[in-house]
Amino acid sequence: SFIPGYRPGKRTADYLEKVMFRITYVGAGFLALVAILPMMISNSLGVSPMVASFYGGTGLLIAVSVAFDLVQKIDSHLVMRNYTGLLEKS
């Protein structure tokens, strides 16, 4: 692999370690927020903990993942439609 601006060796390893560190901590922060958010909403709105757990972190995480997957599939279908149009014209 080649990373522009970084020579292979120690500098590349340090750069990749720094990037992985950032990605890991941002992801961990997001997951912590998703886990705590339903409890905070339950306490602030006076909603029953049972209702808050129904809309809990796992369900929210699954819903967001499905939405991202849907957007990605729609995008790939639109790209394939454009390629099909290009192939028919030639």
N, CA, C and O of each residue as an XYZ file, in Angstrom:
360
protein
N       0.828     -1.186      0.000
C       0.000      0.000      0.000
C       0.868      1.243      0.000
O       2.020      1.232      0.434
N       0.279      2.306     -0.498
C       0.994      3.570     -0.551
C       0.100      4.652      0.024
O      -1.061      4.784     -0.362
N       0.641      5.414      0.936
C      -0.069      6.547      1.516
C       0.671      7.796      1.079
O       1.838      7.973      1.426
N       0.009      8.673      0.317
C       0.685      9.878     -0.166
C       1.226     10.720      0.988
O       0.521     10.998      1.959
N       2.487     11.117      0.861
C       3.113     11.963      1.874
C       3.816     11.196      2.977
O       4.447     11.804      3.841
N       3.720      9.862      2.967
C       4.360      9.049      4.005
C       5.188      7.961      3.348
O       4.701      7.206      2.507
N       6.435      7.898      3.746
C       7.307      6.861      3.206
C       7.050      5.560      3.948
O       6.680      5.579      5.122
N       7.243      4.429      3.275
C       7.052      3.143      3.951
C       7.997      3.015      5.149
O       9.132      3.492      5.116
N       7.519      2.377      6.180
C       8.339      2.173      7.369
C       7.666      2.713      8.616
O       6.448      2.633      8.770
N       8.486      3.266      9.507
C       8.011      3.725     10.813
C       6.978      4.845     10.680
O       5.977      4.838     11.396
N       7.200      5.816      9.772
C       6.252      6.928      9.625
C       4.879      6.429      9.181
O       3.856      6.909      9.667
N       4.857      5.466      8.258
C       3.588      4.909      7.798
C       2.890      4.173      8.929
O       1.683      4.323      9.118
N       3.640      3.381      9.679
C       3.059      2.650     10.806
C       2.503      3.611     11.851
O       1.422      3.379     12.393
N       3.227      4.679     12.136
C       2.747      5.671     13.107
C       1.477      6.357     12.608
O       0.543      6.579     13.379
N       1.445      6.690     11.328
C       0.267      7.336     10.752
C      -0.953      6.416     10.832
O      -2.033      6.841     11.242
N      -0.772      5.152     10.437
C      -1.884      4.209     10.479
C      -2.364      3.973     11.908
O      -3.562      3.831     12.150
N      -1.433      3.932     12.844
C      -1.809      3.760     14.250
C      -2.630      4.956     14.740
O      -3.609      4.786     15.467
N      -2.228      6.159     14.341
C      -2.955      7.367     14.739
C      -4.367      7.368     14.148
O      -5.329      7.710     14.836
N      -4.489      6.987     12.880
C      -5.799      6.954     12.230
C      -6.695      5.903     12.884
O      -7.869      6.168     13.145
N      -6.156      4.724     13.148
C      -6.942      3.669     13.787
C      -7.369      4.067     15.193
O      -8.475      3.737     15.621
N      -6.511      4.767     15.907
C      -6.830      5.245     17.250
C      -8.025      6.191     17.194
O      -8.947      6.083     18.003
N      -8.006      7.117     16.240
C      -9.114      8.074     16.102
C     -10.415      7.375     15.736
O     -11.461      7.651     16.323
N     -10.349      6.474     14.772
C     -11.549      5.764     14.333
C     -12.137      4.947     15.476
O     -13.352      4.929     15.671
N     -11.276      4.272     16.228
C     -11.737      3.434     17.330
C     -12.421      4.256     18.405
O     -13.483      3.868     18.892
N     -11.837      5.383     18.785
C     -12.425      6.178     19.857
C     -13.687      6.909     19.421
O     -14.600      7.083     20.229
N     -13.763      7.334     18.186
C     -14.998      7.956     17.698
C     -16.114      6.911     17.667
O     -17.242      7.195     18.070
N     -15.806      5.717     17.196
C     -16.801      4.641     17.176
C     -17.247      4.241     18.568
O     -18.432      4.003     18.800
N     -16.305      4.165     19.493
C     -16.646      3.819     20.875
C     -17.516      4.901     21.506
O     -18.455      4.593     22.240
N     -17.213      6.151     21.229
C     -18.033      7.247     21.743
C     -19.448      7.199     21.189
O     -20.414      7.426     21.917
N     -19.567      6.901     19.898
C     -20.887      6.792     19.280
C     -21.687      5.658     19.907
O     -22.866      5.831     20.215
N     -21.060      4.500     20.100
C     -21.765      3.368     20.704
C     -22.170      3.662     22.143
O     -23.250      3.260     22.575
N     -21.317      4.357     22.887
C     -21.670      4.736     24.256
C     -22.864      5.682     24.246
O     -23.760      5.555     25.082
N     -22.888      6.617     23.322
C     -24.010      7.543     23.210
C     -25.296      6.803     22.858
O     -26.353      7.089     23.420
N     -25.208      5.862     21.937
C     -26.382      5.081     21.540
C     -26.896      4.250     22.715
O     -28.104      4.064     22.858
N     -25.998      3.753     23.547
C     -26.413      2.948     24.692
C     -27.036      3.798     25.791
O     -27.956      3.343     26.471
N     -26.556      5.014     25.979
C     -27.010      5.865     27.082
C     -28.196      6.745     26.686
O     -28.997      7.116     27.544
N     -28.317      7.079     25.420
C     -29.352      8.003     24.956
C     -30.778      7.598     25.354
O     -31.518      8.453     25.840
N     -31.197      6.348     25.176
C     -32.568      5.995     25.584
C     -32.819      6.207     27.081
O     -33.910      6.625     27.468
N     -31.836      5.927     27.911
C     -31.990      6.130     29.346
C     -32.121      7.620     29.667
O     -32.927      8.007     30.513
N     -31.333      8.448     28.995
C     -31.412      9.890     29.221
C     -32.768     10.440     28.771
O     -33.359     11.275     29.455
N     -33.252      9.978     27.638
C     -34.559     10.426     27.150
C     -35.664      9.967     28.101
O     -36.596     10.718     28.389
N     -35.552      8.739     28.582
C     -36.538      8.218     29.525
C     -36.595      9.060     30.786
O     -37.682      9.379     31.267
N     -35.451      9.424     31.325
C     -35.407     10.226     32.547
C     -35.903     11.649     32.309
O     -36.607     12.206     33.152
N     -35.545     12.240     31.177
C     -35.914     13.640     30.945
C     -37.386     13.816     30.572
O     -37.993     14.826     30.927
N     -37.965     12.849     29.864
C     -39.360     12.964     29.445
C     -40.333     12.263     30.383
O     -41.548     12.376     30.219
N     -39.811     11.548     31.353
C     -40.678     10.826     32.280
C     -41.341      9.616     31.653
O     -42.411      9.192     32.090
N     -40.713      9.063     30.636
C     -41.244      7.885     29.955
C     -40.843      6.649     30.747
O     -39.784      6.613     31.373
N     -41.688      5.659     30.712
C     -41.418      4.398     31.403
C     -40.121      3.771     30.875
O     -39.866      3.801     29.671
N     -39.308      3.208     31.764
C     -38.080      2.541     31.304
C     -38.355      1.394     30.334
O     -37.509      1.074     29.499
N     -39.535      0.772     30.438
C     -39.890     -0.315     29.523
C     -40.020      0.213     28.094
O     -39.558     -0.423     27.147
N     -40.646      1.367     27.947
C     -40.795      1.978     26.617
C     -39.431      2.409     26.094
O     -39.133      2.229     24.914
N     -38.604      2.976     26.964
C     -37.273      3.419     26.549
C     -36.417      2.240     26.117
O     -35.638      2.356     25.171
N     -36.551      1.101     26.797
C     -35.754     -0.063     26.410
C     -36.245     -0.643     25.090
O     -35.474     -1.254     24.350
N     -37.554     -0.449     24.792
C     -38.084     -0.911     23.505
C     -37.428     -0.157     22.357
O     -37.129     -0.736     21.313
N     -37.209      1.126     22.556
C     -36.516      1.941     21.563
C     -35.055      2.098     21.953
O     -34.462      3.153     21.732
N     -34.485      1.077     22.519
C     -33.146      1.136     23.076
C     -32.046      1.247     22.045
O     -32.297      1.371     20.846
N     -30.836      1.200     22.534
C     -29.657      1.394     21.712
C     -29.509      0.380     20.601
O     -29.112      0.727     19.488
N     -29.826     -0.879     20.891
C     -29.665     -1.916     19.875
C     -30.611     -1.685     18.708
O     -30.211     -1.781     17.547
N     -31.855     -1.382     19.015
C     -32.825     -1.114     17.950
C     -32.439      0.095     17.125
O     -32.572      0.095     15.901
N     -31.960      1.129     17.805
C     -31.519      2.339     17.105
C     -30.328      2.045     16.200
O     -30.264      2.524     15.068
N     -29.391      1.259     16.703
C     -28.212      0.894     15.916
C     -28.608      0.080     14.686
O     -28.075      0.294     13.597
N     -29.538     -0.847     14.859
C     -30.004     -1.653     13.729
C     -30.724     -0.777     12.711
O     -30.514     -0.929     11.507
N     -31.567      0.134     13.178
C     -32.302      1.014     12.265
C     -31.356      1.889     11.452
O     -31.556      2.068     10.251
N     -30.337      2.429     12.089
C     -29.364      3.263     11.379
C     -28.585      2.427     10.367
O     -28.335      2.883      9.251
N     -28.199      1.211     10.746
C     -27.464      0.336      9.826
C     -28.309     -0.016      8.607
O     -27.813     -0.012      7.480
N     -29.575     -0.319      8.833
C     -30.465     -0.650      7.718
C     -30.660      0.563      6.810
O     -30.688      0.424      5.587
N     -30.794      1.743      7.396
C     -30.954      2.957      6.590
C     -29.715      3.212      5.735
O     -29.837      3.551      4.557
N     -28.522      3.053      6.316
C     -27.290      3.231      5.542
C     -27.195      2.202      4.424
O     -26.787      2.532      3.310
N     -27.567      0.961      4.711
C     -27.521     -0.085      3.698
C     -28.501      0.220      2.566
O     -28.183      0.018      1.394
N     -29.682      0.702      2.915
C     -30.674      1.058      1.904
C     -30.173      2.177      0.999
O     -30.332      2.108     -0.220
N     -29.577      3.196      1.582
C     -29.032      4.304      0.793
C     -27.925      3.803     -0.129
O     -27.839      4.213     -1.286
N     -27.086      2.920      0.387
C     -25.993      2.376     -0.419
C     -26.533      1.550     -1.592
O     -26.010      1.640     -2.702
N     -27.570      0.751     -1.353
C     -28.149     -0.056     -2.429
C     -28.826      0.824     -3.480
O     -28.706      0.568     -4.678
N     -29.529      1.849     -3.036
C     -30.159      2.771     -3.991
C     -29.094      3.443     -4.847
O     -29.258      3.583     -6.059
N     -28.004      3.856     -4.211
C     -26.910      4.490     -4.944
C     -26.311      3.534     -5.973
O     -26.043      3.932     -7.106
N     -26.101      2.275     -5.583
C     -25.514      1.322     -6.527
C     -26.469      1.036     -7.682
O     -26.021      0.856     -8.814
N     -27.774      0.991     -7.420
C     -28.735      0.790     -8.510
C     -28.740      1.975     -9.468
O     -28.838      1.792    -10.681
N     -28.634      3.184     -8.934
C     -28.584      4.361     -9.801
C     -27.322      4.366    -10.652
O     -27.366      4.739    -11.825
N     -26.210      3.961    -10.078
C     -24.960      3.888    -10.838
C     -25.079      2.835    -11.933
O     -24.653      3.072    -13.063
N     -25.654      1.673    -11.616
C     -25.804      0.622    -12.623
C     -26.749      1.063    -13.743
O     -26.545      0.697    -14.901
N     -27.768      1.836    -13.414
C     -28.680      2.337    -14.445
C     -27.917      3.239    -15.416
O     -28.125      3.165    -16.627
N     -27.036      4.090    -14.886
C     -26.241      4.965    -15.748
C     -25.287      4.161    -16.611
O     -25.097      4.492    -17.782
N     -24.679      3.106    -16.062
C     -23.781      2.273    -16.861
C     -24.557      1.535    -17.943
O     -24.063      1.387    -19.061
N     -25.755      1.074    -17.634
C     -26.568      0.386    -18.630
C     -26.891      1.333    -19.780
O     -26.847      0.939    -20.946
N     -27.212      2.575    -19.454
C     -27.487      3.559    -20.493
C     -26.274      3.819    -21.362
O     -26.408      3.989    -22.574
N     -25.104      3.852    -20.771
C     -23.880      4.072    -21.539
C     -23.580      2.889    -22.443
O     -23.120      3.073    -23.570
N     -23.837      1.672    -21.961
C     -23.546      0.493    -22.769
C     -24.492      0.386    -23.962
O     -24.077     -0.056    -25.034
N     -25.749      0.779    -23.797
C     -26.712      0.686    -24.894
C     -26.429      1.704    -25.989
O     -26.745      1.450    -27.151
N     -25.841      2.851    -25.650
C     -25.566      3.898    -26.635
C     -24.410      3.536    -27.557
O     -24.343      4.035    -28.680
N     -23.506      2.683    -27.108
C     -22.328      2.380    -27.926
C     -22.555      1.257    -28.899
O     -21.648      0.898    -29.650
